[in-house]
Amino acid sequence: MCGIVGIYLKTKKFEKNLGKMLSGMLNNMESRGPDSAGFAIYKNEGNKIYKFSLCINDLNFNVFKKELFKKIKKIKLNQISDHVILKTEEKPKKVIEIINSNFPKVSIVGYGKSIEIFKQVGNPKDVVKKFKLGEFSGTHGIGHTRMATESAITTDGSHPYSTGEDECLVHNGSLSNHNNLRRELTKKGNIFNSENDTEVAAGYVSHSLSNQKSLKDTLTSGLKDLDGFYTFITGTRKGFAVVRDEIACKPAVIAETKNYVAIASEFQAMAHLPDVNAAKIFEPEPGIVYSWGK
């Protein structure tokens, strides 16, 4: 049992409050996932700048900063707890090679022109506080609270998972064919950093999107290719989508107003949102992909 949440803003009215809205949603999902938590925030900062979300673990930030400046000259770094957001105009391939070759203790949590990802073990309320989620602004966000079942309680085992540029996925449920899918995707060039089945689902989505499939078409195909019980929320730079498997034993509820659409495992996660009592509230139908944005 895990908790998943997401919010997509249709207008700019609540962009400055996105972090506060998502904070409340994650806090209210504490009972569904006390082991770890994480979130992805989307905020566009220009077409030339790439952002890399890094977990430096127990590496000293000042040491990391000094050594990194020797490898990449034009960068900006923002430290929040044991995570660092690296901003640069350098292409992802070069930055990823530099990080992986020179900083074995550093994990690349995600990257893109919009996305920032933070995740860590511990009570969701502590994770929200540690990363100062309430201070974030943005256009949409996705979050997860985890009750570990099939893999270890580690940062690498926490959600969201990001396996492509500006892409991420959170998951409540389990996949029965993830080992076979992992082998197939690895042969096609995908790299996995954990044993978590959710990372395989994220890799499946990334691989499909890289082949020019739309997010909606990708998730529709996934209903045939991903065996198990699940509800997914997956995000891209311009929007997000939700899908439940065709049996739909994993709960989900959607609240939609003229200003936003919110998704959560339980309605209690959304009870604090503005105008939620006037929202259109419904359960997503089994085997149907619901998407907003692009």
C-alpha atoms as an extended CHARMM CRD file, in Angstrom:
* protein
*
       294  EXT
         1         1  MET       CA              0.0000000000        0.0000000000        0.0000000000  PROA      1               0.0000000000
         2         2  CYS       CA              1.3960000000        3.3710000000       -1.0620000000  PROA      2               0.0000000000
         3         3  GLY       CA              0.0070000000        6.8500000000       -1.5690000000  PROA      3               0.0000000000
         4         4  ILE       CA              0.2160000000        8.7550000000       -4.8490000000  PROA      4               0.0000000000
         5         5  VAL       CA             -0.7370000000       12.3770000000       -5.4510000000  PROA      5               0.0000000000
         6         6  GLY       CA             -0.5780000000       14.8540000000       -8.2830000000  PROA      6               0.0000000000
         7         7  ILE       CA             -1.7940000000       18.3240000000       -9.1740000000  PROA      7               0.0000000000
         8         8  TYR       CA             -1.8680000000       20.0860000000      -12.5350000000  PROA      8               0.0000000000
         9         9  LEU       CA             -2.6470000000       23.7990000000      -12.7010000000  PROA      9               0.0000000000
        10        10  LYS       CA             -4.8400000000       24.8660000000      -15.6110000000  PROA      10              0.0000000000
        11        11  THR       CA             -4.2320000000       28.5740000000      -14.9200000000  PROA      11              0.0000000000
        12        12  LYS       CA             -1.4570000000       30.6340000000      -13.3150000000  PROA      12              0.0000000000
        13        13  LYS       CA             -3.6420000000       31.5350000000      -10.3330000000  PROA      13              0.0000000000
        14        14  PHE       CA             -2.0850000000       29.0060000000       -7.9290000000  PROA      14              0.0000000000
        15        15  GLU       CA              1.4520000000       28.6350000000       -9.3470000000  PROA      15              0.0000000000
        16        16  LYS       CA              3.0420000000       30.3480000000       -6.3290000000  PROA      16              0.0000000000
        17        17  ASN       CA              1.1040000000       28.0180000000       -4.0180000000  PROA      17              0.0000000000
        18        18  LEU       CA              1.8160000000       24.7520000000       -5.8180000000  PROA      18              0.0000000000
        19        19  GLY       CA              4.3090000000       23.5980000000       -3.1830000000  PROA      19              0.0000000000
        20        20  LYS       CA              1.9030000000       24.3070000000       -0.3290000000  PROA      20              0.0000000000
        21        21  MET       CA             -0.9060000000       22.4650000000       -2.0920000000  PROA      21              0.0000000000
        22        22  LEU       CA              1.2990000000       19.4380000000       -2.8140000000  PROA      22              0.0000000000
        23        23  SER       CA              2.7210000000       19.4920000000        0.7440000000  PROA      23              0.0000000000
        24        24  GLY       CA             -0.7200000000       19.0390000000        2.2300000000  PROA      24              0.0000000000
        25        25  MET       CA             -1.4770000000       16.2190000000       -0.1800000000  PROA      25              0.0000000000
        26        26  LEU       CA              1.6860000000       14.3060000000        0.7630000000  PROA      26              0.0000000000
        27        27  ASN       CA              1.2090000000       14.9160000000        4.4820000000  PROA      27              0.0000000000
        28        28  ASN       CA             -2.3090000000       13.5190000000        4.2720000000  PROA      28              0.0000000000
        29        29  MET       CA             -0.9950000000       10.3520000000        2.5740000000  PROA      29              0.0000000000
        30        30  GLU       CA              1.3370000000        9.5850000000        5.4990000000  PROA      30              0.0000000000
        31        31  SER       CA             -0.7640000000        6.6220000000        6.6540000000  PROA      31              0.0000000000
        32        32  ARG       CA             -0.4240000000        4.9240000000        3.2560000000  PROA      32              0.0000000000
        33        33  GLY       CA              3.3620000000        5.1760000000        3.1180000000  PROA      33              0.0000000000
        34        34  PRO       CA              5.4680000000        5.8330000000        6.2460000000  PROA      34              0.0000000000
        35        35  ASP       CA              8.7850000000        4.4890000000        4.8900000000  PROA      35              0.0000000000
        36        36  SER       CA              9.8070000000        7.1470000000        2.3560000000  PROA      36              0.0000000000
        37        37  ALA       CA              8.4460000000        9.9870000000        0.2680000000  PROA      37              0.0000000000
        38        38  GLY       CA              9.3290000000       12.0720000000       -2.7370000000  PROA      38              0.0000000000
        39        39  PHE       CA              8.0180000000       14.6140000000       -5.1720000000  PROA      39              0.0000000000
        40        40  ALA       CA              8.6310000000       16.1250000000       -8.5880000000  PROA      40              0.0000000000
        41        41  ILE       CA              7.9630000000       19.7980000000       -9.3130000000  PROA      41              0.0000000000
        42        42  TYR       CA              7.7080000000       21.1710000000      -12.8360000000  PROA      42              0.0000000000
        43        43  LYS       CA              8.7460000000       24.7780000000      -13.4090000000  PROA      43              0.0000000000
        44        44  ASN       CA              9.9720000000       26.1440000000      -16.7320000000  PROA      44              0.0000000000
        45        45  GLU       CA             13.0690000000       28.3350000000      -16.5650000000  PROA      45              0.0000000000
        46        46  GLY       CA             13.9730000000       28.8140000000      -20.2280000000  PROA      46              0.0000000000
        47        47  ASN       CA             14.8260000000       26.6830000000      -23.2330000000  PROA      47              0.0000000000
        48        48  LYS       CA             18.6170000000       26.7880000000      -22.7730000000  PROA      48              0.0000000000
        49        49  ILE       CA             18.9290000000       25.7380000000      -19.1400000000  PROA      49              0.0000000000
        50        50  TYR       CA             19.0460000000       22.1040000000      -18.0370000000  PROA      50              0.0000000000
        51        51  LYS       CA             18.4160000000       21.1840000000      -14.4140000000  PROA      51              0.0000000000
        52        52  PHE       CA             19.8710000000       18.0740000000      -12.7900000000  PROA      52              0.0000000000
        53        53  SER       CA             18.4540000000       16.7910000000       -9.5020000000  PROA      53              0.0000000000
        54        54  LEU       CA             21.2890000000       15.1680000000       -7.5830000000  PROA      54              0.0000000000
        55        55  CYS       CA             21.3860000000       13.3220000000       -4.2690000000  PROA      55              0.0000000000
        56        56  ILE       CA             24.8970000000       13.7500000000       -2.8620000000  PROA      56              0.0000000000
        57        57  ASN       CA             24.1910000000       11.4470000000        0.1090000000  PROA      57              0.0000000000
        58        58  ASP       CA             26.9610000000       11.8770000000        2.7160000000  PROA      58              0.0000000000
        59        59  LEU       CA             29.3550000000       13.7170000000        0.3740000000  PROA      59              0.0000000000
        60        60  ASN       CA             30.3390000000       17.1610000000        1.6750000000  PROA      60              0.0000000000
        61        61  PHE       CA             28.6350000000       19.8180000000       -0.4330000000  PROA      61              0.0000000000
        62        62  ASN       CA             31.6020000000       22.1980000000       -0.4920000000  PROA      62              0.0000000000
        63        63  VAL       CA             33.9310000000       19.4130000000       -1.6040000000  PROA      63              0.0000000000
        64        64  PHE       CA             31.4580000000       18.3920000000       -4.3040000000  PROA      64              0.0000000000
        65        65  LYS       CA             31.0530000000       21.9980000000       -5.4590000000  PROA      65              0.0000000000
        66        66  LYS       CA             34.8070000000       22.6050000000       -5.6640000000  PROA      66              0.0000000000
        67        67  GLU       CA             35.4740000000       19.4310000000       -7.6500000000  PROA      67              0.0000000000
        68        68  LEU       CA             32.4970000000       19.9270000000       -9.9550000000  PROA      68              0.0000000000
        69        69  PHE       CA             33.6180000000       23.4390000000      -10.9260000000  PROA      69              0.0000000000
        70        70  LYS       CA             36.8360000000       21.8940000000      -12.1870000000  PROA      70              0.0000000000
        71        71  LYS       CA             34.8170000000       19.7520000000      -14.5910000000  PROA      71              0.0000000000
        72        72  ILE       CA             32.0360000000       22.1490000000      -15.6480000000  PROA      72              0.0000000000
        73        73  LYS       CA             32.6840000000       25.8840000000      -15.5920000000  PROA      73              0.0000000000
        74        74  LYS       CA             29.3330000000       27.5570000000      -16.1090000000  PROA      74              0.0000000000
        75        75  ILE       CA             27.0000000000       26.0910000000      -13.5130000000  PROA      75              0.0000000000
        76        76  LYS       CA             24.7480000000       27.1710000000      -10.6670000000  PROA      76              0.0000000000
        77        77  LEU       CA             24.1370000000       24.9810000000       -7.6320000000  PROA      77              0.0000000000
        78        78  ASN       CA             21.3210000000       25.1050000000       -5.0980000000  PROA      78              0.0000000000
        79        79  GLN       CA             21.6120000000       22.8260000000       -2.0700000000  PROA      79              0.0000000000
        80        80  ILE       CA             18.5170000000       21.6560000000       -0.1930000000  PROA      80              0.0000000000
        81        81  SER       CA             19.4450000000       19.1030000000        2.4820000000  PROA      81              0.0000000000
        82        82  ASP       CA             21.2970000000       16.2080000000        0.7820000000  PROA      82              0.0000000000
        83        83  HSD       CA             19.9670000000       17.1470000000       -2.6710000000  PROA      83              0.0000000000
        84        84  VAL       CA             21.4760000000       19.6140000000       -5.1030000000  PROA      84              0.0000000000
        85        85  ILE       CA             19.9080000000       21.2320000000       -8.1610000000  PROA      85              0.0000000000
        86        86  LEU       CA             22.5790000000       21.8050000000      -10.8030000000  PROA      86              0.0000000000
        87        87  LYS       CA             21.7390000000       24.3030000000      -13.5670000000  PROA      87              0.0000000000
        88        88  THR       CA             23.7870000000       24.5480000000      -16.7420000000  PROA      88              0.0000000000
        89        89  GLU       CA             23.5870000000       25.0510000000      -20.4900000000  PROA      89              0.0000000000
        90        90  GLU       CA             25.7200000000       21.9440000000      -21.0370000000  PROA      90              0.0000000000
        91        91  LYS       CA             23.9580000000       19.0270000000      -22.7250000000  PROA      91              0.0000000000
        92        92  PRO       CA             22.6930000000       16.1730000000      -20.5120000000  PROA      92              0.0000000000
        93        93  LYS       CA             24.9550000000       13.5180000000      -22.0510000000  PROA      93              0.0000000000
        94        94  LYS       CA             28.1000000000       15.4170000000      -21.0430000000  PROA      94              0.0000000000
        95        95  VAL       CA             26.9050000000       16.2450000000      -17.5280000000  PROA      95              0.0000000000
        96        96  ILE       CA             25.7100000000       12.6910000000      -16.8450000000  PROA      96              0.0000000000
        97        97  GLU       CA             29.0530000000       11.2650000000      -17.9880000000  PROA      97              0.0000000000
        98        98  ILE       CA             30.9500000000       13.6830000000      -15.7280000000  PROA      98              0.0000000000
        99        99  ILE       CA             28.8120000000       12.8910000000      -12.6780000000  PROA      99              0.0000000000
       100       100  ASN       CA             28.9270000000        9.1270000000      -13.1630000000  PROA      100             0.0000000000
       101       101  SER       CA             32.6860000000        9.0540000000      -13.8810000000  PROA      101             0.0000000000
       102       102  ASN       CA             33.8510000000       11.3810000000      -11.1180000000  PROA      102             0.0000000000
       103       103  PHE       CA             31.3060000000       11.2080000000       -8.3080000000  PROA      103             0.0000000000
       104       104  PRO       CA             30.3310000000        7.5940000000       -7.5560000000  PROA      104             0.0000000000
       105       105  LYS       CA             28.5450000000        8.6070000000       -4.3490000000  PROA      105             0.0000000000
       106       106  VAL       CA             26.2250000000       10.9990000000       -6.1850000000  PROA      106             0.0000000000
       107       107  SER       CA             22.9020000000        9.7820000000       -7.6070000000  PROA      107             0.0000000000
       108       108  ILE       CA             21.2420000000       11.5120000000      -10.5630000000  PROA      108             0.0000000000
       109       109  VAL       CA             17.6070000000       11.5620000000       -9.4690000000  PROA      109             0.0000000000
       110       110  GLY       CA             16.2960000000       13.2840000000      -12.5930000000  PROA      110             0.0000000000
       111       111  TYR       CA             17.0030000000       15.9310000000      -15.1930000000  PROA      111             0.0000000000
       112       112  GLY       CA             15.3600000000       18.1610000000      -17.7610000000  PROA      112             0.0000000000
       113       113  LYS       CA             14.4740000000       21.7470000000      -18.5490000000  PROA      113             0.0000000000
       114       114  SER       CA             11.5570000000       21.8050000000      -16.1270000000  PROA      114             0.0000000000
       115       115  ILE       CA             11.6340000000       18.9870000000      -13.5810000000  PROA      115             0.0000000000
       116       116  GLU       CA             13.1480000000       18.9910000000      -10.0850000000  PROA      116             0.0000000000
       117       117  ILE       CA             12.9440000000       15.8010000000       -8.0050000000  PROA      117             0.0000000000
       118       118  PHE       CA             13.5090000000       15.2760000000       -4.2910000000  PROA      118             0.0000000000
       119       119  LYS       CA             13.1020000000       11.9800000000       -2.4290000000  PROA      119             0.0000000000
       120       120  GLN       CA             14.3390000000       10.3970000000        0.7670000000  PROA      120             0.0000000000
       121       121  VAL       CA             13.5840000000        7.7170000000        3.3380000000  PROA      121             0.0000000000
       122       122  GLY       CA             11.5970000000        8.6560000000        6.4100000000  PROA      122             0.0000000000
       123       123  ASN       CA              8.1650000000        9.8890000000        7.4020000000  PROA      123             0.0000000000
       124       124  PRO       CA              6.5380000000       11.9190000000        4.5870000000  PROA      124             0.0000000000
       125       125  LYS       CA              6.0010000000       14.9320000000        6.8480000000  PROA      125             0.0000000000
       126       126  ASP       CA              9.7090000000       14.9800000000        7.6710000000  PROA      126             0.0000000000
       127       127  VAL       CA             10.6550000000       14.6580000000        3.9840000000  PROA      127             0.0000000000
       128       128  VAL       CA              8.3040000000       17.5100000000        3.0340000000  PROA      128             0.0000000000
       129       129  LYS       CA              9.8440000000       19.6820000000        5.7460000000  PROA      129             0.0000000000
       130       130  LYS       CA             13.4360000000       18.6990000000        4.9440000000  PROA      130             0.0000000000
       131       131  PHE       CA             13.1330000000       19.7270000000        1.2930000000  PROA      131             0.0000000000
       132       132  LYS       CA             11.0030000000       22.8320000000        2.0000000000  PROA      132             0.0000000000
       133       133  LEU       CA              8.3130000000       21.7420000000       -0.4480000000  PROA      133             0.0000000000
       134       134  GLY       CA              5.9380000000       24.4560000000        0.7530000000  PROA      134             0.0000000000
       135       135  GLU       CA              8.2210000000       27.1310000000       -0.7240000000  PROA      135             0.0000000000
       136       136  PHE       CA              8.1190000000       25.7490000000       -4.2900000000  PROA      136             0.0000000000
       137       137  SER       CA              6.1920000000       27.2730000000       -7.1500000000  PROA      137             0.0000000000
       138       138  GLY       CA              5.4520000000       25.6290000000      -10.4790000000  PROA      138             0.0000000000
       139       139  THR       CA              2.9410000000       24.4260000000      -13.0280000000  PROA      139             0.0000000000
       140       140  HSD       CA              2.3550000000       20.8600000000      -11.8660000000  PROA      140             0.0000000000
       141       141  GLY       CA              3.6850000000       18.3600000000       -9.3740000000  PROA      141             0.0000000000
       142       142  ILE       CA              3.5920000000       14.6680000000       -8.4890000000  PROA      142             0.0000000000
       143       143  GLY       CA              4.2860000000       12.9600000000       -5.1660000000  PROA      143             0.0000000000
       144       144  HSD       CA              4.4870000000        9.5760000000       -3.4750000000  PROA      144             0.0000000000
       145       145  THR       CA              4.5060000000        8.0590000000       -0.0070000000  PROA      145             0.0000000000
       146       146  ARG       CA              5.8950000000        4.5460000000        0.1410000000  PROA      146             0.0000000000
       147       147  MET       CA              5.1550000000        1.4600000000        2.1660000000  PROA      147             0.0000000000
       148       148  ALA       CA              8.0140000000       -0.8060000000        1.1100000000  PROA      148             0.0000000000
       149       149  THR       CA              7.0290000000       -4.3010000000        0.0280000000  PROA      149             0.0000000000
       150       150  GLU       CA              9.2260000000       -5.6800000000       -2.7570000000  PROA      150             0.0000000000
       151       151  SER       CA             12.5330000000       -3.8110000000       -2.3100000000  PROA      151             0.0000000000
       152       152  ALA       CA             14.6990000000       -2.1170000000        0.3200000000  PROA      152             0.0000000000
       153       153  ILE       CA             13.9050000000        1.1510000000        2.0660000000  PROA      153             0.0000000000
       154       154  THR       CA             16.5090000000        3.3700000000        0.3950000000  PROA      154             0.0000000000
       155       155  THR       CA             16.6020000000        6.6370000000       -1.5230000000  PROA      155             0.0000000000
       156       156  ASP       CA             17.1230000000        4.6440000000       -4.7290000000  PROA      156             0.0000000000
       157       157  GLY       CA             14.0200000000        2.6320000000       -3.8700000000  PROA      157             0.0000000000
       158       158  SER       CA             11.8860000000        5.7290000000       -3.3620000000  PROA      158             0.0000000000
       159       159  HSD       CA              9.5700000000        7.3860000000       -5.8740000000  PROA      159             0.0000000000
       160       160  PRO       CA              9.2390000000        9.3220000000       -8.1580000000  PROA      160             0.0000000000
       161       161  TYR       CA             11.3270000000        7.5060000000      -10.7450000000  PROA      161             0.0000000000
       162       162  SER       CA             12.7250000000        9.4540000000      -13.6600000000  PROA      162             0.0000000000
       163       163  THR       CA             14.3030000000        7.5700000000      -16.5700000000  PROA      163             0.0000000000
       164       164  GLY       CA             14.0550000000       10.2430000000      -19.2720000000  PROA      164             0.0000000000
       165       165  GLU       CA             14.2880000000       13.9900000000      -19.7450000000  PROA      165             0.0000000000
       166       166  ASP       CA             11.5100000000       15.8030000000      -17.8520000000  PROA      166             0.0000000000
       167       167  GLU       CA              9.7350000000       12.4990000000      -17.2130000000  PROA      167             0.0000000000
       168       168  CYS       CA              8.7230000000       10.8280000000      -13.9650000000  PROA      168             0.0000000000
       169       169  LEU       CA              6.3380000000        8.2150000000      -12.6300000000  PROA      169             0.0000000000
       170       170  VAL       CA              4.8180000000        7.2560000000       -9.2830000000  PROA      170             0.0000000000
       171       171  HSD       CA              3.0320000000        3.9960000000       -8.6400000000  PROA      171             0.0000000000
       172       172  ASN       CA              0.7110000000        2.3240000000       -6.1850000000  PROA      172             0.0000000000
       173       173  GLY       CA              0.6210000000       -1.4350000000       -6.7380000000  PROA      173             0.0000000000
       174       174  SER       CA              2.9410000000       -4.0990000000       -8.0730000000  PROA      174             0.0000000000
       175       175  LEU       CA              4.0430000000       -5.5010000000      -11.4230000000  PROA      175             0.0000000000
       176       176  SER       CA              4.3820000000       -9.2540000000      -11.9170000000  PROA      176             0.0000000000
       177       177  ASN       CA              6.4510000000       -9.1580000000      -15.1240000000  PROA      177             0.0000000000
       178       178  HSD       CA              8.9580000000       -6.4460000000      -14.2230000000  PROA      178             0.0000000000
       179       179  ASN       CA             11.9790000000       -8.7680000000      -14.3090000000  PROA      179             0.0000000000
       180       180  ASN       CA             11.3030000000       -9.8130000000      -17.9060000000  PROA      180             0.0000000000
       181       181  LEU       CA             10.6030000000       -6.2190000000      -18.9090000000  PROA      181             0.0000000000
       182       182  ARG       CA             13.8110000000       -5.0850000000      -17.2050000000  PROA      182             0.0000000000
       183       183  ARG       CA             15.8460000000       -7.5370000000      -19.2950000000  PROA      183             0.0000000000
       184       184  GLU       CA             14.1230000000       -6.4730000000      -22.5260000000  PROA      184             0.0000000000
       185       185  LEU       CA             14.5690000000       -2.7560000000      -21.8490000000  PROA      185             0.0000000000
       186       186  THR       CA             18.1890000000       -3.2250000000      -20.7510000000  PROA      186             0.0000000000
       187       187  LYS       CA             18.9400000000       -4.8300000000      -24.1160000000  PROA      187             0.0000000000
       188       188  LYS       CA             17.4710000000       -1.7340000000      -25.7610000000  PROA      188             0.0000000000
       189       189  GLY       CA             19.7760000000        0.5920000000      -23.8080000000  PROA      189             0.0000000000
       190       190  ASN       CA             17.8200000000        1.4420000000      -20.6660000000  PROA      190             0.0000000000
       191       191  ILE       CA             19.8000000000        1.6930000000      -17.4280000000  PROA      191             0.0000000000
       192       192  PHE       CA             18.2200000000        0.8070000000      -14.0770000000  PROA      192             0.0000000000
       193       193  ASN       CA             19.6230000000        1.7760000000      -10.6730000000  PROA      193             0.0000000000
       194       194  SER       CA             17.3330000000       -0.1720000000       -8.3610000000  PROA      194             0.0000000000
       195       195  GLU       CA             15.3940000000       -3.4230000000       -8.0830000000  PROA      195             0.0000000000
       196       196  ASN       CA             12.1080000000       -1.5440000000       -7.8060000000  PROA      196             0.0000000000
       197       197  ASP       CA              9.3660000000       -2.5670000000      -10.2420000000  PROA      197             0.0000000000
       198       198  THR       CA              8.2750000000        1.0780000000      -10.5780000000  PROA      198             0.0000000000
       199       199  GLU       CA             11.5900000000        2.0140000000      -12.1790000000  PROA      199             0.0000000000
       200       200  VAL       CA             10.8490000000       -0.5790000000      -14.8630000000  PROA      200             0.0000000000
       201       201  ALA       CA              7.4630000000        1.0190000000      -15.5260000000  PROA      201             0.0000000000
       202       202  ALA       CA              9.1700000000        4.4150000000      -15.7810000000  PROA      202             0.0000000000
       203       203  GLY       CA             11.7160000000        2.9340000000      -18.2130000000  PROA      203             0.0000000000
       204       204  TYR       CA              8.8990000000        1.4910000000      -20.2980000000  PROA      204             0.0000000000
       205       205  VAL       CA              7.2890000000        4.9350000000      -20.5440000000  PROA      205             0.0000000000
       206       206  SER       CA             10.5820000000        6.6580000000      -21.3870000000  PROA      206             0.0000000000
       207       207  HSD       CA             11.4250000000        4.1190000000      -24.0770000000  PROA      207             0.0000000000
       208       208  SER       CA              8.0070000000        4.5190000000      -25.6860000000  PROA      208             0.0000000000
       209       209  LEU       CA              8.1180000000        8.3270000000      -25.5860000000  PROA      209             0.0000000000
       210       210  SER       CA             11.5910000000        8.2820000000      -27.1510000000  PROA      210             0.0000000000
       211       211  ASN       CA             10.0170000000        6.4500000000      -30.0920000000  PROA      211             0.0000000000
       212       212  GLN       CA              7.6400000000        9.3780000000      -30.6600000000  PROA      212             0.0000000000
       213       213  LYS       CA              4.5960000000        7.8480000000      -29.0090000000  PROA      213             0.0000000000
       214       214  SER       CA              2.3570000000       10.2290000000      -27.0970000000  PROA      214             0.0000000000
       215       215  LEU       CA              1.9920000000        9.8550000000      -23.3310000000  PROA      215             0.0000000000
       216       216  LYS       CA             -1.6270000000        8.7730000000      -23.7190000000  PROA      216             0.0000000000
       217       217  ASP       CA             -0.7510000000        6.1680000000      -26.3630000000  PROA      217             0.0000000000
       218       218  THR       CA              2.1580000000        4.9420000000      -24.2380000000  PROA      218             0.0000000000
       219       219  LEU       CA             -0.0130000000        4.3170000000      -21.1990000000  PROA      219             0.0000000000
       220       220  THR       CA             -2.7060000000        2.7180000000      -23.3410000000  PROA      220             0.0000000000
       221       221  SER       CA             -0.1260000000        0.2630000000      -24.7120000000  PROA      221             0.0000000000
       222       222  GLY       CA              1.1070000000       -0.3000000000      -21.1710000000  PROA      222             0.0000000000
       223       223  LEU       CA             -2.2550000000       -1.7910000000      -20.2250000000  PROA      223             0.0000000000
       224       224  LYS       CA             -1.2860000000       -4.7850000000      -22.3840000000  PROA      224             0.0000000000
       225       225  ASP       CA              2.4480000000       -4.8590000000      -21.6550000000  PROA      225             0.0000000000
       226       226  LEU       CA              2.5370000000       -4.1870000000      -17.8930000000  PROA      226             0.0000000000
       227       227  ASP       CA              1.0610000000       -7.0640000000      -15.8970000000  PROA      227             0.0000000000
       228       228  GLY       CA             -0.0890000000       -6.4610000000      -12.3530000000  PROA      228             0.0000000000
       229       229  PHE       CA             -2.2550000000       -4.2610000000      -10.1820000000  PROA      229             0.0000000000
       230       230  TYR       CA             -1.4710000000       -0.5670000000      -10.3700000000  PROA      230             0.0000000000
       231       231  THR       CA             -2.3900000000        3.0600000000      -10.5190000000  PROA      231             0.0000000000
       232       232  PHE       CA              0.2000000000        5.2560000000      -12.2280000000  PROA      232             0.0000000000
       233       233  ILE       CA              0.6350000000        9.0020000000      -12.3570000000  PROA      233             0.0000000000
       234       234  THR       CA              3.2490000000        9.9870000000      -14.9070000000  PROA      234             0.0000000000
       235       235  GLY       CA              4.5000000000       13.4690000000      -15.7100000000  PROA      235             0.0000000000
       236       236  THR       CA              6.1430000000       15.2490000000      -18.6200000000  PROA      236             0.0000000000
       237       237  ARG       CA              7.2890000000       18.8170000000      -19.1050000000  PROA      237             0.0000000000
       238       238  LYS       CA              3.8850000000       19.9920000000      -20.2840000000  PROA      238             0.0000000000
       239       239  GLY       CA              1.4230000000       17.8040000000      -18.4290000000  PROA      239             0.0000000000
       240       240  PHE       CA              0.5870000000       14.5490000000      -16.7210000000  PROA      240             0.0000000000
       241       241  ALA       CA             -1.6730000000       11.5180000000      -16.9000000000  PROA      241             0.0000000000
       242       242  VAL       CA             -3.1900000000        8.8520000000      -14.6820000000  PROA      242             0.0000000000
       243       243  VAL       CA             -4.1930000000        5.2660000000      -15.4570000000  PROA      243             0.0000000000
       244       244  ARG       CA             -5.5100000000        2.3280000000      -13.4470000000  PROA      244             0.0000000000
       245       245  ASP       CA             -5.1600000000       -1.2610000000      -14.6130000000  PROA      245             0.0000000000
       246       246  GLU       CA             -8.2660000000       -2.9420000000      -15.9710000000  PROA      246             0.0000000000
       247       247  ILE       CA             -9.1020000000       -4.6600000000      -12.6660000000  PROA      247             0.0000000000
       248       248  ALA       CA             -8.6190000000       -1.3980000000      -10.7300000000  PROA      248             0.0000000000
       249       249  CYS       CA             -8.1580000000       -2.7280000000       -7.2260000000  PROA      249             0.0000000000
       250       250  LYS       CA             -5.8360000000        0.1720000000       -6.3680000000  PROA      250             0.0000000000
       251       251  PRO       CA             -7.8110000000        3.2620000000       -5.3570000000  PROA      251             0.0000000000
       252       252  ALA       CA             -7.7200000000        6.6800000000       -6.9920000000  PROA      252             0.0000000000
       253       253  VAL       CA             -9.8890000000        9.7800000000       -6.9940000000  PROA      253             0.0000000000
       254       254  ILE       CA             -9.8040000000       12.9090000000       -9.1520000000  PROA      254             0.0000000000
       255       255  ALA       CA            -10.9960000000       16.4130000000       -8.2330000000  PROA      255             0.0000000000
       256       256  GLU       CA            -11.2400000000       18.8820000000      -11.1210000000  PROA      256             0.0000000000
       257       257  THR       CA            -12.0280000000       22.5990000000      -11.0500000000  PROA      257             0.0000000000
       258       258  LYS       CA            -11.5790000000       25.3860000000      -13.5890000000  PROA      258             0.0000000000
       259       259  ASN       CA             -8.1590000000       26.1380000000      -12.0560000000  PROA      259             0.0000000000
       260       260  TYR       CA             -6.6380000000       22.7150000000      -11.3910000000  PROA      260             0.0000000000
       261       261  VAL       CA             -6.9930000000       18.9530000000      -11.4920000000  PROA      261             0.0000000000
       262       262  ALA       CA             -5.8360000000       16.9280000000       -8.4960000000  PROA      262             0.0000000000
       263       263  ILE       CA             -5.3290000000       13.1710000000       -8.1940000000  PROA      263             0.0000000000
       264       264  ALA       CA             -4.7770000000       11.0870000000       -5.0830000000  PROA      264             0.0000000000
       265       265  SER       CA             -5.1680000000        7.6000000000       -3.6730000000  PROA      265             0.0000000000
       266       266  GLU       CA             -7.7730000000        8.9300000000       -1.2270000000  PROA      266             0.0000000000
       267       267  PHE       CA             -9.9260000000       12.0550000000       -1.1160000000  PROA      267             0.0000000000
       268       268  GLN       CA             -8.5110000000       13.0520000000        2.2820000000  PROA      268             0.0000000000
       269       269  ALA       CA             -5.3030000000       14.0700000000        0.4780000000  PROA      269             0.0000000000
       270       270  MET       CA             -7.2350000000       16.7940000000       -1.3570000000  PROA      270             0.0000000000
       271       271  ALA       CA             -9.5570000000       18.0220000000        1.3980000000  PROA      271             0.0000000000
       272       272  HSD       CA             -7.4500000000       21.1680000000        1.9940000000  PROA      272             0.0000000000
       273       273  LEU       CA             -7.3340000000       22.3070000000       -1.6430000000  PROA      273             0.0000000000
       274       274  PRO       CA             -9.0720000000       25.5770000000       -2.5870000000  PROA      274             0.0000000000
       275       275  ASP       CA            -12.6490000000       25.2390000000       -3.8650000000  PROA      275             0.0000000000
       276       276  VAL       CA            -12.4330000000       21.4360000000       -3.6790000000  PROA      276             0.0000000000
       277       277  ASN       CA            -16.0020000000       21.2090000000       -2.3970000000  PROA      277             0.0000000000
       278       278  ALA       CA            -17.1720000000       22.6840000000       -5.7040000000  PROA      278             0.0000000000
       279       279  ALA       CA            -14.9490000000       20.3870000000       -7.7840000000  PROA      279             0.0000000000
       280       280  LYS       CA            -16.0620000000       17.6070000000      -10.0680000000  PROA      280             0.0000000000
       281       281  ILE       CA            -15.0260000000       14.5550000000       -8.0620000000  PROA      281             0.0000000000
       282       282  PHE       CA            -14.8610000000       11.0980000000       -9.6040000000  PROA      282             0.0000000000
       283       283  GLU       CA            -12.9530000000        7.8180000000       -9.6910000000  PROA      283             0.0000000000
       284       284  PRO       CA            -10.9550000000        7.1680000000      -12.8830000000  PROA      284             0.0000000000
       285       285  GLU       CA            -12.4470000000        4.2640000000      -14.7990000000  PROA      285             0.0000000000
       286       286  PRO       CA            -10.4280000000        1.0200000000      -15.1140000000  PROA      286             0.0000000000
       287       287  GLY       CA             -8.2300000000        0.8090000000      -18.2070000000  PROA      287             0.0000000000
       288       288  ILE       CA             -8.8280000000        4.4350000000      -19.2370000000  PROA      288             0.0000000000
       289       289  VAL       CA             -6.0170000000        6.9910000000      -19.5830000000  PROA      289             0.0000000000
       290       290  TYR       CA             -6.8320000000       10.4730000000      -18.3060000000  PROA      290             0.0000000000
       291       291  SER       CA             -4.3960000000       13.2000000000      -19.3500000000  PROA      291             0.0000000000
       292       292  TRP       CA             -4.0060000000       16.9580000000      -19.0160000000  PROA      292             0.0000000000
       293       293  GLY       CA             -1.5970000000       19.2240000000      -20.8750000000  PROA      293             0.0000000000
       294       294  LYS       CA              0.5030000000       17.5050000000      -23.5290000000  PROA      294             0.0000000000
